[in-house]
Amino acid sequence: MKTSSTKAAALRSWCWDGCAITPFQGGIPLADRGFRYGQHVFESIAVRNGLPLLTSEHLALLAVSAASKGIPLSRSLASALRGFLRTLPTIELPDGMLRLYLTAGPGAPASAVRTSACFVAWEGVVFPSPAKLAKGMQLHLLEKPFLGEGWGEKSGNYEAHVRALESALGLGADEAIVLNAKGRVLSCAMGNLLVWMPLKSGSVLCSPPSSPGATAGARSGAVLEWVRRHTRVEERELTPRDLLRAIAMAVTNSRLGVMPVAGVDGRKLADSSPALRLSQEYLRSHDLLRRP
């Protein structure tokens, strides 16, 4: 009997053996450049009720990331990943996150990447409950901007994101809003930011400008792509002053889905209902909304 409990479930892993994605005991080998030099890209896929969500979007994003880093994603490997994800329901995994890691494989520093390696890992996580979604998140606007390059790249160099989240958690918030050197909003530390800005009549849903390679702006995500397919989203440069005028906000990533925001730095948002409606629509589209 399949259970939704993830407490007793151990980490499970698979790897690309050149022909298929097969069970694998262990982690990324120490000789792999993905471990030694951070030369890897990744995607995180939510598994709910045994089903992986938004797989096409995640694989497309993985291909974009791989191309930007010069890590080959062969047709045979891409096909094997699609096949693995299609058959995942037969494995009956509990709720959790599936991590896809594409690495540069073994080799010397700066040597050509001829054959990439791929590892897949599943781990149990707790997804937001209806009560958590109704309560919403608290965000903290970081004063210190991100001054480097590559914000939003899902690669081995993810420390800036972790540090941003760490700063917010240290102040009692759940997530951080990160600015670029020009004082414009990039995204949240671990997800994309949606902002409902007021109009004379109603509101408009906005997100910071995204960049496919994630070097000029916030990187797009699979859930954000889902939002764009289901409602109009205007890409707009947003400043801290704009955030003060915002009616509602939401954070999107694979684990949170569409998570409403309750407040920013102690300031309660005017109306969380647009974000909560979008969150419920996301859950409903994946048959995850509890029926009365």
HELIX and SHEET records of a PDB file:
HELIX    1   1 ARG A   33  ARG A   36  1                                   4    
HELIX    2   2 THR A   55  LYS A   69  1                                  15    
HELIX    3   3 ARG A   75  THR A   87  1                                  13    
HELIX    4   4 LEU A   88  ILE A   91  5                                   4    
HELIX    5   5 PRO A  130  LYS A  135  1                                   6    
HELIX    6   6 GLU A  159  GLY A  170  1                                  12    
HELIX    7   7 ALA A  222  HIS A  230  1                                   9    
HELIX    8   8 PRO A  240  ARG A  245  1                                   6    
HELIX    9   9 SER A  273  SER A  285  1                                  13    
SHEET    1   A 6 ILE A  21  PRO A  23  0                                        
SHEET    2   A 6 ARG A  12  TRP A  16 -1                                        
SHEET    3   A 6 ALA A 117  GLY A 124 -1                                        
SHEET    4   A 6 GLY A  96  THR A 103 -1                                        
SHEET    5   A 6 HIS A  40  ARG A  48 -1                                        
SHEET    6   A 6 LEU A  51  PRO A  52 -1                                        
SHEET    1   B 8 VAL A 185  CYS A 188  0                                        
SHEET    2   B 8 GLU A 175  LEU A 179 -1                                        
SHEET    3   B 8 MET A 137  LEU A 141  1                                        
SHEET    4   B 8 GLY A 257  VAL A 264  1                                        
SHEET    5   B 8 ALA A 248  ASN A 253 -1                                        
SHEET    6   B 8 ASN A 192  PRO A 198 -1                                        
SHEET    7   B 8 SER A 203  SER A 207 -1                                        
SHEET    8   B 8 GLU A 234  GLU A 235  1                                        
SHEET    1   C 5 VAL A 185  CYS A 188  0                                        
SHEET    2   C 5 GLU A 175  LEU A 179 -1                                        
SHEET    3   C 5 MET A 137  LEU A 141  1                                        
SHEET    4   C 5 GLY A 257  VAL A 264  1                                        
SHEET    5   C 5 ARG A 267  LYS A 268 -1                                        
END                                                                             
